[in-house]
């Protein structure tokens, strides 16, 4: 009976998947039916469809395009800073391209072997005392990050065709853990370098990776705008002072760090971020 059920359900699953792929279009997405067809595009990443929200230039200035990558798990049209940037920055000569870059990072449980139990006390303090032990083992974390980096790389590659409609400079903006992944990949030259990079509250949940974040940022040659908000993740605030010190080692048009005494749920923060992005683009990229 089990074998027969598997035989019957597999074609059904394939049919459902094909139906989903064939029916995926901007006009049939209930979540985005409040937007015009011009604003909703689609790409395919790792065999699955993914919605892309595009906001063309508004006005006479046409400087290029900004790609917006929110925190993992955040929908493309989630209310907040990224959605405000998506709409507002287009009035400053930047077409905006917004996509859900990554899913949320699932929690992992450790498994402890019998040998490890008999060796009690060994390697228990491999993390600094002020760090909470992560829920991932190092091999699990390495494997998970490799998969996420591959997914992000393919996503950005698929966005090239959409971005080609908006010639000019390229700004890449990323938040939270997505920003840390972008920094790591750019520092190792595993992503094409944009003309300008913006990171907001960057952090890595993995303690060692979080501590190396400043070192990775120092290695970047791309003009970098680094924004820290008052309510950023504790791990991003933990490295904020060290990130701020980078500005003393790089020219002002190459790196700027701002610590905002504002909250991400305040519209004043959103407006301030738009002004910072636009202002830094003018000074680092010119007119």
TARANOR-V637905 format. One record per residue. N is the residue number from 1. SS is DSSP state (alpha for helix, beta for strand, coil for the rest). NEAR is the number of other ideal C-beta (glycine too) atoms within 10 Angstrom. D_FIRST is the distance of its C-alpha to the first C-alpha in Angstrom with 1 decimal. Layout:
BEGIN
n=N ss=SS near=NEAR d_first=D_FIRST
n=N ss=SS near=NEAR d_first=D_FIRST
END
This chain:
BEGIN
n=1 ss=coil near=5 d_first=0.0
n=2 ss=alpha near=6 d_first=3.8
n=3 ss=alpha near=7 d_first=5.4
n=4 ss=alpha near=8 d_first=5.1
n=5 ss=alpha near=9 d_first=6.1
n=6 ss=alpha near=9 d_first=8.6
n=7 ss=alpha near=9 d_first=9.8
n=8 ss=alpha near=9 d_first=10.6
n=9 ss=alpha near=10 d_first=12.1
n=10 ss=alpha near=10 d_first=14.3
n=11 ss=alpha near=9 d_first=16.4
n=12 ss=alpha near=9 d_first=16.8
n=13 ss=alpha near=9 d_first=18.1
n=14 ss=alpha near=10 d_first=20.3
n=15 ss=alpha near=10 d_first=21.6
n=16 ss=alpha near=10 d_first=22.4
n=17 ss=alpha near=12 d_first=24.2
n=18 ss=alpha near=10 d_first=26.2
n=19 ss=alpha near=10 d_first=27.1
n=20 ss=alpha near=11 d_first=28.4
n=21 ss=alpha near=12 d_first=30.4
n=22 ss=alpha near=9 d_first=31.8
n=23 ss=alpha near=10 d_first=32.8
n=24 ss=coil near=15 d_first=34.4
n=25 ss=coil near=12 d_first=38.1
n=26 ss=alpha near=19 d_first=40.9
n=27 ss=alpha near=8 d_first=41.2
n=28 ss=alpha near=9 d_first=37.7
n=29 ss=coil near=15 d_first=37.5
n=30 ss=alpha near=6 d_first=38.1
n=31 ss=alpha near=11 d_first=39.2
n=32 ss=alpha near=18 d_first=42.1
n=33 ss=coil near=11 d_first=43.0
n=34 ss=coil near=9 d_first=46.3
n=35 ss=coil near=16 d_first=47.5
n=36 ss=coil near=8 d_first=48.9
n=37 ss=alpha near=11 d_first=47.0
n=38 ss=alpha near=10 d_first=49.6
n=39 ss=alpha near=19 d_first=48.5
n=40 ss=beta near=21 d_first=44.8
n=41 ss=beta near=19 d_first=43.5
n=42 ss=beta near=14 d_first=40.3
n=43 ss=beta near=18 d_first=39.4
n=44 ss=beta near=12 d_first=36.2
n=45 ss=beta near=19 d_first=35.8
n=46 ss=coil near=10 d_first=33.1
n=47 ss=coil near=7 d_first=31.2
n=48 ss=beta near=12 d_first=31.3
n=49 ss=beta near=15 d_first=33.9
n=50 ss=beta near=20 d_first=36.6
n=51 ss=beta near=20 d_first=39.4
n=52 ss=beta near=21 d_first=43.0
n=53 ss=beta near=23 d_first=45.9
n=54 ss=beta near=23 d_first=49.1
n=55 ss=beta near=23 d_first=52.6
n=56 ss=coil near=13 d_first=55.2
n=57 ss=coil near=20 d_first=58.8
n=58 ss=coil near=15 d_first=60.9
n=59 ss=coil near=9 d_first=64.6
n=60 ss=coil near=6 d_first=66.7
n=61 ss=coil near=13 d_first=65.7
n=62 ss=coil near=14 d_first=62.9
n=63 ss=coil near=23 d_first=62.5
n=64 ss=beta near=20 d_first=59.0
n=65 ss=beta near=28 d_first=55.6
n=66 ss=beta near=28 d_first=54.1
n=67 ss=beta near=22 d_first=50.5
n=68 ss=beta near=24 d_first=49.3
n=69 ss=beta near=27 d_first=46.6
n=70 ss=coil near=27 d_first=45.9
n=71 ss=coil near=22 d_first=44.3
n=72 ss=coil near=18 d_first=40.7
n=73 ss=coil near=15 d_first=38.4
n=74 ss=coil near=21 d_first=41.2
n=75 ss=coil near=15 d_first=40.5
n=76 ss=coil near=21 d_first=43.0
n=77 ss=coil near=19 d_first=44.7
n=78 ss=coil near=14 d_first=44.6
n=79 ss=coil near=9 d_first=47.9
n=80 ss=coil near=17 d_first=50.3
n=81 ss=alpha near=26 d_first=52.4
n=82 ss=alpha near=26 d_first=50.4
n=83 ss=alpha near=20 d_first=50.0
n=84 ss=alpha near=16 d_first=53.8
n=85 ss=alpha near=24 d_first=54.6
n=86 ss=alpha near=21 d_first=52.5
n=87 ss=alpha near=16 d_first=54.7
n=88 ss=alpha near=20 d_first=58.0
n=89 ss=alpha near=26 d_first=58.4
n=90 ss=alpha near=20 d_first=58.2
n=91 ss=alpha near=14 d_first=61.7
n=92 ss=alpha near=19 d_first=63.1
n=93 ss=coil near=20 d_first=62.3
n=94 ss=beta near=27 d_first=58.8
n=95 ss=beta near=23 d_first=55.7
n=96 ss=beta near=25 d_first=52.8
n=97 ss=beta near=24 d_first=49.3
n=98 ss=beta near=27 d_first=46.8
n=99 ss=beta near=23 d_first=43.2
n=100 ss=coil near=20 d_first=40.7
n=101 ss=coil near=26 d_first=41.0
n=102 ss=coil near=21 d_first=38.5
n=103 ss=coil near=11 d_first=35.9
n=104 ss=coil near=10 d_first=36.7
n=105 ss=coil near=16 d_first=36.6
n=106 ss=coil near=8 d_first=33.8
n=107 ss=coil near=8 d_first=34.8
n=108 ss=coil near=13 d_first=33.8
n=109 ss=coil near=8 d_first=33.8
n=110 ss=coil near=11 d_first=35.5
n=111 ss=coil near=8 d_first=34.0
n=112 ss=coil near=7 d_first=36.7
n=113 ss=coil near=8 d_first=36.5
n=114 ss=alpha near=7 d_first=38.1
n=115 ss=alpha near=7 d_first=40.9
n=116 ss=alpha near=12 d_first=41.8
n=117 ss=alpha near=8 d_first=42.1
n=118 ss=alpha near=8 d_first=44.6
n=119 ss=coil near=11 d_first=46.6
n=120 ss=coil near=7 d_first=47.3
n=121 ss=coil near=6 d_first=50.0
n=122 ss=coil near=9 d_first=49.5
n=123 ss=coil near=8 d_first=48.9
n=124 ss=coil near=9 d_first=48.5
n=125 ss=coil near=8 d_first=51.4
n=126 ss=coil near=10 d_first=50.3
n=127 ss=coil near=14 d_first=50.5
n=128 ss=coil near=9 d_first=53.8
n=129 ss=coil near=5 d_first=54.4
n=130 ss=coil near=7 d_first=54.6
n=131 ss=coil near=14 d_first=51.1
n=132 ss=coil near=9 d_first=48.0
n=133 ss=coil near=10 d_first=45.4
n=134 ss=coil near=19 d_first=42.7
n=135 ss=coil near=14 d_first=39.1
n=136 ss=coil near=20 d_first=38.3
n=137 ss=coil near=13 d_first=39.1
n=138 ss=alpha near=11 d_first=41.3
n=139 ss=alpha near=8 d_first=38.7
n=140 ss=alpha near=15 d_first=36.2
n=141 ss=alpha near=19 d_first=39.0
n=142 ss=alpha near=12 d_first=40.1
n=143 ss=alpha near=12 d_first=36.7
n=144 ss=alpha near=15 d_first=36.2
n=145 ss=alpha near=19 d_first=39.7
n=146 ss=alpha near=10 d_first=39.2
n=147 ss=alpha near=12 d_first=36.2
n=148 ss=alpha near=18 d_first=38.1
n=149 ss=alpha near=18 d_first=41.2
n=150 ss=alpha near=13 d_first=39.3
n=151 ss=alpha near=18 d_first=37.8
n=152 ss=alpha near=22 d_first=41.3
n=153 ss=alpha near=16 d_first=42.9
n=154 ss=alpha near=15 d_first=40.6
n=155 ss=alpha near=20 d_first=41.1
n=156 ss=alpha near=22 d_first=44.9
n=157 ss=alpha near=13 d_first=44.8
n=158 ss=alpha near=16 d_first=42.9
n=159 ss=coil near=20 d_first=45.6
n=160 ss=alpha near=11 d_first=48.4
n=161 ss=alpha near=10 d_first=48.0
n=162 ss=alpha near=18 d_first=48.4
n=163 ss=alpha near=19 d_first=51.3
n=164 ss=coil near=9 d_first=53.1
n=165 ss=coil near=12 d_first=54.1
n=166 ss=coil near=20 d_first=56.2
n=167 ss=coil near=12 d_first=58.5
n=168 ss=coil near=17 d_first=60.5
n=169 ss=beta near=18 d_first=59.8
n=170 ss=beta near=21 d_first=56.5
n=171 ss=beta near=27 d_first=56.0
n=172 ss=beta near=23 d_first=52.8
n=173 ss=beta near=28 d_first=52.4
n=174 ss=beta near=25 d_first=49.8
n=175 ss=beta near=30 d_first=49.3
n=176 ss=alpha near=24 d_first=48.3
n=177 ss=alpha near=26 d_first=45.8
n=178 ss=alpha near=23 d_first=45.4
n=179 ss=alpha near=27 d_first=49.1
n=180 ss=alpha near=28 d_first=48.9
n=181 ss=alpha near=25 d_first=46.3
n=182 ss=alpha near=25 d_first=48.5
n=183 ss=alpha near=26 d_first=51.6
n=184 ss=alpha near=20 d_first=49.9
n=185 ss=alpha near=18 d_first=48.7
n=186 ss=alpha near=22 d_first=52.1
n=187 ss=alpha near=18 d_first=53.9
n=188 ss=coil near=11 d_first=52.0
n=189 ss=coil near=9 d_first=52.4
n=190 ss=coil near=12 d_first=48.7
n=191 ss=coil near=19 d_first=49.3
n=192 ss=coil near=13 d_first=51.9
n=193 ss=coil near=13 d_first=54.9
n=194 ss=coil near=21 d_first=55.6
n=195 ss=coil near=16 d_first=59.2
n=196 ss=beta near=21 d_first=58.9
n=197 ss=beta near=23 d_first=56.4
n=198 ss=beta near=26 d_first=56.1
n=199 ss=beta near=27 d_first=54.2
n=200 ss=beta near=28 d_first=53.9
n=201 ss=coil near=24 d_first=53.2
n=202 ss=coil near=31 d_first=51.7
n=203 ss=coil near=24 d_first=49.9
n=204 ss=coil near=25 d_first=47.2
n=205 ss=coil near=17 d_first=45.2
n=206 ss=coil near=21 d_first=45.6
n=207 ss=alpha near=18 d_first=49.1
n=208 ss=alpha near=14 d_first=50.3
n=209 ss=alpha near=20 d_first=49.3
n=210 ss=alpha near=20 d_first=51.0
n=211 ss=alpha near=16 d_first=54.2
n=212 ss=coil near=17 d_first=54.3
n=213 ss=alpha near=24 d_first=54.0
n=214 ss=alpha near=20 d_first=57.8
n=215 ss=alpha near=11 d_first=58.2
n=216 ss=alpha near=18 d_first=55.7
n=217 ss=alpha near=25 d_first=57.6
n=218 ss=alpha near=15 d_first=60.8
n=219 ss=alpha near=12 d_first=59.5
n=220 ss=coil near=17 d_first=58.8
n=221 ss=coil near=10 d_first=61.5
n=222 ss=coil near=15 d_first=60.1
n=223 ss=beta near=22 d_first=62.1
n=224 ss=beta near=24 d_first=60.1
n=225 ss=beta near=23 d_first=60.4
n=226 ss=beta near=25 d_first=59.0
n=227 ss=beta near=25 d_first=58.6
n=228 ss=beta near=21 d_first=57.9
n=229 ss=beta near=25 d_first=57.6
n=230 ss=coil near=13 d_first=58.5
n=231 ss=coil near=13 d_first=55.0
n=232 ss=coil near=22 d_first=53.3
n=233 ss=coil near=17 d_first=50.7
n=234 ss=alpha near=7 d_first=52.5
n=235 ss=alpha near=23 d_first=51.6
n=236 ss=alpha near=24 d_first=53.3
n=237 ss=alpha near=16 d_first=56.3
n=238 ss=alpha near=17 d_first=56.5
n=239 ss=coil near=20 d_first=57.3
n=240 ss=alpha near=18 d_first=59.4
n=241 ss=alpha near=12 d_first=62.8
n=242 ss=alpha near=13 d_first=62.0
n=243 ss=alpha near=21 d_first=60.8
n=244 ss=alpha near=15 d_first=64.0
n=245 ss=alpha near=11 d_first=66.1
n=246 ss=alpha near=19 d_first=64.8
n=247 ss=alpha near=16 d_first=67.1
n=248 ss=alpha near=8 d_first=70.1
n=249 ss=coil near=9 d_first=69.0
n=250 ss=coil near=17 d_first=68.2
n=251 ss=coil near=10 d_first=70.2
n=252 ss=coil near=10 d_first=69.8
n=253 ss=coil near=13 d_first=68.4
n=254 ss=coil near=16 d_first=65.8
n=255 ss=beta near=23 d_first=64.4
n=256 ss=beta near=20 d_first=64.7
n=257 ss=beta near=20 d_first=63.3
n=258 ss=beta near=16 d_first=63.4
n=259 ss=beta near=16 d_first=62.6
n=260 ss=beta near=19 d_first=62.2
n=261 ss=coil near=7 d_first=63.0
n=262 ss=coil near=17 d_first=60.6
n=263 ss=coil near=12 d_first=57.1
n=264 ss=coil near=18 d_first=54.2
n=265 ss=coil near=12 d_first=53.8
n=266 ss=coil near=15 d_first=57.4
n=267 ss=alpha near=11 d_first=58.3
n=268 ss=alpha near=10 d_first=61.5
n=269 ss=alpha near=21 d_first=59.4
n=270 ss=alpha near=20 d_first=57.6
n=271 ss=alpha near=13 d_first=61.0
n=272 ss=alpha near=17 d_first=62.4
n=273 ss=alpha near=26 d_first=59.6
n=274 ss=alpha near=18 d_first=60.2
n=275 ss=alpha near=12 d_first=63.9
n=276 ss=alpha near=17 d_first=63.2
n=277 ss=alpha near=23 d_first=60.9
n=278 ss=alpha near=16 d_first=63.3
n=279 ss=alpha near=13 d_first=66.4
n=280 ss=alpha near=23 d_first=65.0
n=281 ss=alpha near=25 d_first=63.9
n=282 ss=alpha near=14 d_first=67.5
n=283 ss=alpha near=13 d_first=69.0
n=284 ss=alpha near=21 d_first=66.7
n=285 ss=alpha near=17 d_first=65.9
n=286 ss=coil near=9 d_first=69.0
n=287 ss=coil near=7 d_first=69.4
END
